[in-house]
Amino acid sequence: MSLPDPDVMALLARVYGTNNTFFDDDGNYCHRVPSTFTKEDHQRLKAAGMVPNTFVQWEHDEVIQKLRKAAKAVDLQRAADAFVASMTSADVAWLAVLPAAVLGRAMPTHKEDPMGGGHCRVCFFEDDSIDATCTAYLNHVQGAMWGASQPTEGVLTLTWALDPKTAEWPKPTPRDVWVFHQVLDLLRRLPPASRYSHARTALHRAKLLSASSAYRCETVLEALAFISILETPEHPGLLTRFTSAVERDQRPTIRVEVPSPLAWWSAKDGLRKENVEKLFGHLERPKKEPAAAPTPPPAKRRKPASAATPAGAKPKSLPGPPTPGSVYAIQFREDLWGAAYCHQVRTDEPSGTVRGRMEFLDLLSPTPPTAEQVVGLKFKDRLNGERWQTWCASLDKTTGIKRIAVDVPAPAHRQPTPDRLPVGGAKDLKHLAGWNFKEV
């Protein structure tokens, strides 16, 4: 099973791996494409069918019809093979296909019944446009089970899997099958009181899965619950019976983030043996542990053209702790920079944390600002006209924040220093700039 083009995934990471979002004139939730993308970059994404901000929007009845039709076209054993292959050898996006197919096969025809938040009480449908490229990207990165919440994501997942252009569905290797059975054994051995968070931690520590992050482990557990391997009699998964959106949205407490049935499962409930056999019984456990496949050399990625351009340059940082009169360049995103002025420095006791009293300068630039640019600038207030400052720690240790000038005279301001100043880290400057700059 071939994995996604690393160059394409690297480009998409620069779009979707950040917080560079906005709503367009049609109300679509968009991600900014960096202005540093070249014509070649855009063409590469187009050729891969992965153009960012490609939105789809269907009516409720159309989505349900598409989902049910696509699910009927899926061979569940074939989907189960792909599910197990995603454990180690195949693209993690194949994890989502089996849950989406189970959702579509269980989904009844019904009339839309909106509940709070605009979702259908039966199926979770929401009348919003969805970025198909973002869904595909997250599937490839996280193996996210998008069919679990929104039927539209289920349609997109199954449409991708059934597309003749999609690479051949993966077959699990002996190593995949062994790992899958190891995962099931790990869950069986948990202490009876263990909940999903304990299972996630244990699976993460076992390092059985490819790309074994905590989120990846939780996604696998959610998928197993969704297809009725981890369930309770009162809260079954969808292979056992269809459960409405209202039922799946129930949780024991507001602190539980995962949906039902995983929200209610504990190790004392065990695994549903008949469903394990029904979906995966054809995959016999190897008698001994198969050797792990040799790790292939990392694919050679094309060097981004932006890395050689001024927009991709990084400013040199002046060494030393913060001082009054220092100016720091701040990278808000790949193609947008700003600057902040340090008025005062203090040391918090007893922690010894050094903080600078920071205020944004009125500067936005596609390239890193220079010391010459920041001299003579005015301060930039909040969009409501109020002056704003904050105490920041780690100014000399935060990625994307570099000191570019020292001993700069403080600009004049018609408003006094604010009476109350928030306290945080230098990274907050990146996230809070939207209150001062509408372009951010």
Secondary structure, 3 states (H helix, E strand, C coil): CCCCCHHHHHHHHHHHCCCCEEECCCCCEEECCCCCCCHHHHHHHHHCCCCCCCEECCCHHHHHHHHHHHHHCCCHHHHHHHHHHCCCCCCHHHHHHHHHHHHHHHCCCCCCCECHHHEECCCCCECCCEEHHHHHHHHHHHCCCHHHCCHHHHHHHHHHHHCCCCCCCCCCCHHHHHHHHHHHHHHHCCCCCCCHHHHHHHHHHHCCCCCCCHHHHHHHHHHHHHCCCCCCCCCCCCCCCCCCHHHHCCCCCCCCCCCCCCCCCCHHHCCCHHHHHHHHCCCCCCCCCCCCCCCCCCCCCCCCHHHHCHHHCCCCCCCCCCCCCCEEEEEEECCEEEEEEEEEEEEECCCCEEEEEEEEECCCECCCCCHHHHCCCCECCCCCCCCCCEEEECCCCCCCEEEEECCCCCCCCCCCCCCCCCEEECCHHHHHHHHCCCCC
